[in-house]
Amino acid sequence: MTETLAKILGNNNVWYILLCVVILALCYIFFNYVRIKKMNEGTEEMSEMAGIIRSGAATFLKTEFGAIAAVVVVVAAIFALLVEVTSGITFVIGACMSSIVCILGMRSATFANVRTANKARESLSIGETVKVALCGGSISGLAVQAFGMLGMLIVLAIWGVDFDAKGSGLLLDMECNPSVMRITTYSLGCSVVAMFNRVAGGNYTKAADISSDILAKLRHDMPEDDSRVPNVIADFIGDNVNDIAGNCSDLLESFVATMASSIMIAVFIYNSAMATGSSAVTEATFRSTIVFPILLAGGGLLGCLLGLGFAAIRKMGDNPSKELNLATWISAGITVLLGLGASYIAFRNVPLYNEFTFGWITPWISSVLGIISGIAIGTITEYYTSTDFKPTRKLAEMATEGEAFVITKGDAVGSRSCLFPILLIAVSLFISGKICGTYGIAISALGMLAFVGATVSIDAFGPIADNAGGLAESCHLAPEVRTITDKLDAVGNTTAAIGKGFAIGSAAFATVSLIVAYVGNYSTIGEEPVLNIASFVVVAGGLVGGALIEYFSAMLTDNTIDAARVMADEGDRQLSIPGVLEGKVKPDYNKCVRMAARQALRKMLIPSMLALLIPVIGGFLFGVQFVGGLLIGATICAIPRAIFMGNSGGSFDNAKKYIESGLLEGHGKGSAAHKAAVTGDTVGDTRKDVVGVAIDIFIKMMSTVANTLAGVFSHFTLIH
């Protein structure tokens, strides 16, 4: 039976409403994009510097996407020829949606950064400046959710959902479920772009950032964003490449993966019911379990539109954190209310699964648990990374004792911060599973990401504010302008840390839901899906999965430090040219930009391909149970490691900012404490912006690959 999208939704009006919400979001994105471009860039020097940043970021992405396109074409051809004919097309659709969001987000950020700095220069108002940065960030955030939904609607509208069909490739007959293949390959297309963006973008930005910090603060005692340091421009470009483009593709992939896992689990449950002759699950129930995730995602997109729209029109005060938090709370609150309506529409008149403990409202409860977890994880992350709270202030005070104390204390902050987010995730998943079965786990994951448009918008505020502050300093704007941008930058560091915490938490939810879907995908129809955790095969896979996380982390760290060392030496060479240090001769910015791009692109392929190849090799050699263990081991090791990396790095960064702001009495810029904090920040840069953010994509991508090929592994295994 093939269900078209209109039939799945049960009512053409619902389909039109969802489509209208997506179109409305796209119109708002376009409106903000045009609005940002029309704003004044400021002085001639500001305009020139912004043009260099914009051109460099565009050149890097163009080169990177050339490499990504080659990989996408090859992988799509493999899927179409060997696995399922149409899955190659849906893989390309996913890659295209992710690429569009990356490019749009990066372009909007490189327009918004200089206009944010200029608004601070013209208005000297924190509230007005925040509005400009948030306007730029909202383009990225809403694009993530709108294009993610658009791609899923296209896949469902064209091919529908087949719960009992068999598909095959052009050359081989794998007898896979084509619906599962299309949905997972759409998600996998998003994953591939996200992985390349995070690995290459992280290497690019942190090699430039670390090398410029070493040159300015440690070797030459210069201001952080001094335009005499050639690496500074590469650092500005990197903020957009990694923190905007990389983050957009990361969260888009999580958002799509949770929708995909919900639909896959619904297909498996219905297949099992049909195989066992159960009358408890009807076609109407099947349609409802597929429609609810789409309705919930659409309601979340509308909630984000209203929350961000309210923030755009209201008069803002001088507390940026309060204004940004308000936008998040409004978006989440509306999502909760619309999710309740979606659950009522989807489930009120259909026979329900036995696991639906509280009737039609049960899936909504699961989604609310995910939403609460997302907000709570962000709040916990803020506590451990913000200068407003004790952990980061204590870390700044520890800098007076030297570098060793800073690193040790920062490690303790990162380790301590792992417990409560993981407890939240565990409790939410446990309750969701108890009241709504495996379907509830996927819905809880989707609930956390249902208002992803708002969280990405506020996360994108960080790099835009950071770039604005850098432009204010490198273009020699008045001190009061830098005071405003410094305040926004400090808030931006916290929002970026919260965004990373949210990305990691959402990756945990998404990966667990994908693992649950994976077990269902390879299980025999009609039988209880089982992954035997006591089996030596599963344990072996778990050990390998955990070790892979450490190896992957080491590869990324080595690559970044190697690139940073080469760039620091090049920067030193240019600063030794007569006239550069005196400000009479401009350094060769383009050479540093090209060097950073070359290093990043050269080193991105092997780490990125690991996530694609390891599940494939493991599945064909040792079978589905081994891959299940691989996913569990990698996930258990990756989540605390990613939280540790993100929060310790964020705390290091803000401890440095705390000292630079003069808040640590007797220890300002240039002091021994400041230099110790800079060392901590240099260590934290690789942690939070390279390793921490890439690990979560690594586990999601492995899980998506495993889901895509689960049926193939169950039929083709070399070692039984």
Sequence and secondary structure as in RCSB ss.txt:
>XXXX:A:sequence
MTETLAKILGNNNVWYILLCVVILALCYIFFNYVRIKKMNEGTEEMSEMAGIIRSGAATFLKTEFGAIAAVVVVV
AAIFALLVEVTSGITFVIGACMSSIVCILGMRSATFANVRTANKARESLSIGETVKVALCGGSISGLAVQAFGML
GMLIVLAIWGVDFDAKGSGLLLDMECNPSVMRITTYSLGCSVVAMFNRVAGGNYTKAADISSDILAKLRHDMPED
DSRVPNVIADFIGDNVNDIAGNCSDLLESFVATMASSIMIAVFIYNSAMATGSSAVTEATFRSTIVFPILLAGGG
LLGCLLGLGFAAIRKMGDNPSKELNLATWISAGITVLLGLGASYIAFRNVPLYNEFTFGWITPWISSVLGIISGI
AIGTITEYYTSTDFKPTRKLAEMATEGEAFVITKGDAVGSRSCLFPILLIAVSLFISGKICGTYGIAISALGMLA
FVGATVSIDAFGPIADNAGGLAESCHLAPEVRTITDKLDAVGNTTAAIGKGFAIGSAAFATVSLIVAYVGNYSTI
GEEPVLNIASFVVVAGGLVGGALIEYFSAMLTDNTIDAARVMADEGDRQLSIPGVLEGKVKPDYNKCVRMAARQA
LRKMLIPSMLALLIPVIGGFLFGVQFVGGLLIGATICAIPRAIFMGNSGGSFDNAKKYIESGLLEGHGKGSAAHK
AAVTGDTVGDTRKDVVGVAIDIFIKMMSTVANTLAGVFSHFTLIH
>XXXX:A:secstr
 EE HHHHHS HHHHHHHHHHHHHHHHHHHHHHHHHHHS   SHHHHHHHHHHHHHHHHHHHHHHHHHHHHHHHH
HHHIIIII TTHHHHHHHHHHHHHHHHHHHHHHHHHHHHHHHHHHHHH  HHHHHHHHHHHHHHHHHHHHHHHHH
HHHHHHHHH EESS  B  SS    B HHHHHHHHHHHHHHHHHHHHHHHHHHHHHHHHHHHHIIIIIIS   TT
 TTSTHHHHHHHHIIIIIIIIHHHHHHHHHHHHHHHHHHHHHHHHHHHHHHT SSS HHHHHHHHHHHHHHHHHH
HHHHHHHHHHHHHS   S HHHHHHHHHHHHHHHHHHHHHHHHHHHHTTS   TT TTGGGHHHHHHHHHHHHHH
HHHHHHHHHH TTSHHHHHHHHHGGG HHHHHHHHHHHHHHTTHHHHHHHHHHHHHHHHHHHHHHHHHHHHHHHT
THHHHHHHHHHHHHHHHHHHHHHHTT  HHHHHHHHHHHHHHHHHHHHHHHHHHHHHHHHHHHHHHHHHHHHS T
TS     TTSHHHHHHHHHHHHHHHHHHHHHHHHHHHHHHHHHHHHHHHHTSTTTTTTSS   HHHHHHHHHHHH
HHHSHHHHHHHHHHHHHHHHHH HHHHHHHHHHHHHHHHHHHHHHHHHHHHHHHHHHHHHTT STT  TTSHHHH
HHHHHHHHHHHIIIIIHHHHHHHHHHHHHHHHHHHHHHHH  S  
